[in-house]
């Protein structure tokens, strides 16, 4: 176990062996960090839970350590896990991610930087959520959510780009327009996804944000919402 400088730990917090916690974190009362995975295949192997710097973990949060498949669960710098959230084994959470109250991640979920997951959201195991996305409250995530968008509904679907989040993080009007047009081609046009991706590549050959969208789509294993 390793806990770095200026990290504050509240009452009745359990921190298990194999846990590494960075600097300037705050872990509130009755949270459990690095406990064994809730995975029937787990056989007691030595694995890790890695918490970055300046992470805020509120009351009753549970974070399970990794299994032999990846060896670790990771929470990125400056992330904020609100009360009663759960992060299962082998999850990878990027920097500045917000998980609101009661949000729950299944095993092997990957969340990129600056994602906001609203209260009560359930994320199925092995799903991926792209950077700067916003998931509306109370919904289920059972497929991959690409970057820069808002997602809501049952089943979960594209609900426009995350304009407010992008603006707050310094993305220009022109960049936001390009992202919006790329998603219009992907989700709104009545053509196959393969043709849409090809059209997006031709329309925005050098745009870094669009390249990130394309890369996410092409590397999706569960399919997109």
C-alpha positions as CSV (number, residue, x, y, z in Angstrom):
1,X,0.0,0.0,0.0
2,X,1.2,3.5,-0.8
3,X,-0.4,6.8,0.1
4,X,1.3,10.0,-1.1
5,X,1.6,13.5,0.5
6,X,-1.4,15.6,1.6
7,X,-4.0,12.9,1.0
8,X,-6.9,13.1,3.5
9,X,-8.8,10.0,4.6
10,X,-12.1,10.2,6.5
11,X,-13.6,8.0,9.1
12,X,-14.2,4.2,8.6
13,X,-12.5,4.1,5.2
14,X,-11.1,0.7,4.2
15,X,-8.0,0.7,2.0
16,X,-6.8,-2.7,1.0
17,X,-3.4,-4.1,0.1
18,X,-2.2,-3.4,-3.4
19,X,-3.7,0.1,-3.4
20,X,-1.6,3.2,-4.5
21,X,-3.1,6.6,-3.8
22,X,-1.6,9.8,-5.2
23,X,-1.1,13.3,-3.8
24,X,-3.8,15.7,-2.5
25,X,-6.7,13.3,-2.7
26,X,-9.7,13.3,-0.4
27,X,-11.4,10.1,0.5
28,X,-14.6,10.5,2.5
29,X,-16.2,8.4,5.2
30,X,-17.0,4.7,4.8
31,X,-15.5,4.2,1.3
32,X,-13.8,0.9,0.4
33,X,-10.8,1.1,-1.9
34,X,-9.0,-1.8,-3.5
35,X,-11.2,-4.7,-2.2
36,X,-11.4,-8.0,-4.0
37,X,-13.2,-8.0,-7.3
38,X,-16.8,-9.3,-7.4
39,X,-15.8,-11.7,-10.2
40,X,-16.2,-15.4,-9.7
41,X,-13.1,-16.1,-11.8
42,X,-10.9,-14.2,-9.3
43,X,-8.6,-16.6,-7.5
44,X,-6.8,-14.3,-5.1
45,X,-4.1,-13.2,-7.4
46,X,-2.1,-10.1,-6.4
47,X,-3.4,-7.1,-8.4
48,X,-3.5,-3.3,-8.0
49,X,-5.8,-0.3,-7.5
50,X,-4.2,2.9,-8.7
51,X,-5.7,6.3,-7.7
52,X,-4.1,9.4,-9.3
53,X,-3.5,12.8,-7.8
54,X,-6.2,15.2,-6.6
55,X,-8.9,12.6,-6.8
56,X,-12.1,13.3,-4.8
57,X,-13.9,10.2,-3.5
58,X,-17.1,10.8,-1.5
59,X,-19.0,8.7,1.0
60,X,-19.7,5.0,0.5
61,X,-17.7,4.7,-2.8
62,X,-16.5,1.2,-3.7
63,X,-13.5,0.6,-6.0
64,X,-12.5,-3.0,-6.7
65,X,-8.9,-3.9,-7.7
66,X,-8.0,-5.6,-11.0
67,X,-8.0,-9.3,-11.9
68,X,-5.3,-11.3,-13.7
69,X,-6.7,-10.1,-17.1
70,X,-5.3,-6.6,-16.8
71,X,-3.8,-6.6,-13.3
72,X,-5.2,-3.2,-12.2
73,X,-8.0,-0.7,-11.8
74,X,-7.1,2.9,-12.5
75,X,-8.7,6.2,-11.5
76,X,-7.1,9.2,-13.3
77,X,-6.0,12.5,-11.8
78,X,-8.6,15.1,-10.7
79,X,-11.5,12.7,-11.1
80,X,-14.5,13.1,-8.8
81,X,-16.5,10.0,-7.6
82,X,-19.6,11.1,-5.8
83,X,-21.4,9.2,-3.0
84,X,-22.2,5.5,-3.5
85,X,-20.6,5.2,-6.9
86,X,-19.0,1.8,-7.8
87,X,-16.0,1.1,-10.0
88,X,-15.6,-2.6,-10.7
89,X,-12.5,-4.6,-11.4
90,X,-10.1,-3.7,-14.3
91,X,-11.8,-0.4,-15.1
92,X,-9.7,2.5,-16.5
93,X,-11.0,6.0,-15.7
94,X,-9.2,8.9,-17.3
95,X,-8.5,12.4,-15.9
96,X,-11.1,14.8,-14.7
97,X,-14.0,12.3,-15.0
98,X,-17.1,13.0,-12.9
99,X,-19.3,10.1,-11.7
100,X,-22.4,11.4,-10.0
101,X,-24.2,9.6,-7.1
102,X,-25.0,5.9,-7.6
103,X,-23.4,5.6,-11.0
104,X,-22.1,2.1,-11.4
105,X,-19.4,0.6,-13.7
106,X,-19.2,-3.1,-14.6
107,X,-15.8,-4.7,-15.1
108,X,-13.3,-3.7,-17.7
109,X,-15.1,-0.4,-18.5
110,X,-12.9,2.3,-20.1
111,X,-13.8,6.0,-19.6
112,X,-11.7,8.6,-21.4
113,X,-10.9,12.1,-20.0
114,X,-13.5,14.8,-19.0
115,X,-16.5,12.5,-19.2
116,X,-19.5,13.3,-17.0
117,X,-21.7,10.3,-15.9
118,X,-24.9,11.5,-14.3
119,X,-26.6,10.0,-11.3
120,X,-27.9,6.4,-11.3
121,X,-26.2,5.5,-14.7
122,X,-25.4,1.8,-15.1
123,X,-22.5,1.0,-17.5
124,X,-22.3,-2.6,-18.8
125,X,-19.0,-4.4,-18.6
126,X,-16.4,-3.8,-21.4
127,X,-18.1,-0.6,-22.6
128,X,-16.0,2.4,-23.6
129,X,-17.0,6.0,-23.2
130,X,-15.2,8.6,-25.3
131,X,-13.7,11.9,-24.0
132,X,-16.0,14.9,-23.2
133,X,-19.1,12.9,-23.4
134,X,-22.1,13.4,-21.1
135,X,-24.4,10.6,-20.1
136,X,-27.9,11.6,-18.9
137,X,-29.2,10.5,-15.5
138,X,-30.7,7.1,-14.8
139,X,-29.9,5.5,-18.2
140,X,-28.2,2.2,-19.1
141,X,-25.0,2.1,-21.2
142,X,-24.7,-1.2,-23.0
143,X,-22.7,-0.1,-26.1
144,X,-19.8,2.2,-26.7
145,X,-20.4,6.0,-26.4
146,X,-18.2,8.0,-28.8
147,X,-16.4,11.2,-27.8
148,X,-17.9,14.8,-27.6
149,X,-21.6,13.8,-27.4
150,X,-24.6,13.9,-25.1
151,X,-26.3,10.5,-24.7
152,X,-29.8,9.9,-23.2
153,X,-32.9,7.8,-23.7
154,X,-33.9,4.2,-23.4
155,X,-32.2,2.6,-25.3
156,X,-29.4,5.1,-25.0
157,X,-28.9,7.2,-28.1
158,X,-27.1,10.2,-29.5
159,X,-28.7,13.4,-28.3
160,X,-26.4,16.0,-29.9
161,X,-22.9,17.1,-29.2
162,X,-21.8,18.2,-25.7
163,X,-21.7,21.9,-26.7
164,X,-21.5,23.3,-23.2
165,X,-18.8,20.9,-22.1
166,X,-16.8,21.6,-25.2
167,X,-17.1,25.4,-24.9
168,X,-16.1,25.3,-21.3
169,X,-13.0,23.3,-22.2
170,X,-11.9,25.8,-24.9
171,X,-13.2,24.3,-28.1
172,X,-13.8,27.0,-30.7
173,X,-17.1,27.5,-32.5
174,X,-15.6,26.2,-35.7
175,X,-14.4,23.1,-34.1
176,X,-17.8,22.4,-32.5
177,X,-19.4,22.9,-35.9
178,X,-17.1,20.3,-37.4
179,X,-17.8,17.8,-34.7
180,X,-21.5,18.4,-35.1
181,X,-21.4,17.9,-38.8
182,X,-19.4,14.7,-38.4
183,X,-22.0,13.3,-36.1
184,X,-24.8,14.5,-38.4
185,X,-23.3,12.3,-41.1
186,X,-22.8,9.4,-38.7
187,X,-26.2,9.4,-36.9
188,X,-28.6,11.4,-39.0
189,X,-28.1,10.3,-42.6
190,X,-29.9,7.2,-43.8
191,X,-26.7,5.5,-45.0
192,X,-24.6,2.6,-43.6
193,X,-22.1,3.3,-40.9
194,X,-19.3,2.3,-43.2
195,X,-20.3,4.8,-45.8
196,X,-20.8,7.5,-43.2
197,X,-17.3,6.9,-41.8
198,X,-15.9,7.1,-45.3
199,X,-17.7,10.3,-46.0
200,X,-16.5,11.8,-42.7
201,X,-12.9,11.0,-43.6
202,X,-13.3,12.6,-47.0
203,X,-15.0,15.7,-45.6
204,X,-12.6,16.3,-42.7
205,X,-9.2,14.7,-43.7
206,X,-7.0,16.7,-41.3
207,X,-9.3,17.6,-38.4
208,X,-7.8,16.1,-35.1
209,X,-11.2,15.9,-33.3
210,X,-12.8,14.1,-36.2
211,X,-9.8,11.8,-36.4
212,X,-10.4,11.0,-32.7
213,X,-14.1,10.2,-33.5
214,X,-13.1,7.9,-36.4
215,X,-10.5,6.1,-34.3
216,X,-13.0,5.5,-31.6
217,X,-15.6,4.1,-34.0
218,X,-13.1,1.8,-35.8
219,X,-11.8,0.4,-32.4
220,X,-15.2,-0.1,-30.9
221,X,-15.8,-3.7,-29.9
222,X,-19.4,-3.6,-28.5
223,X,-20.8,-1.4,-31.3
224,X,-22.0,2.2,-30.9
225,X,-25.1,3.5,-29.2
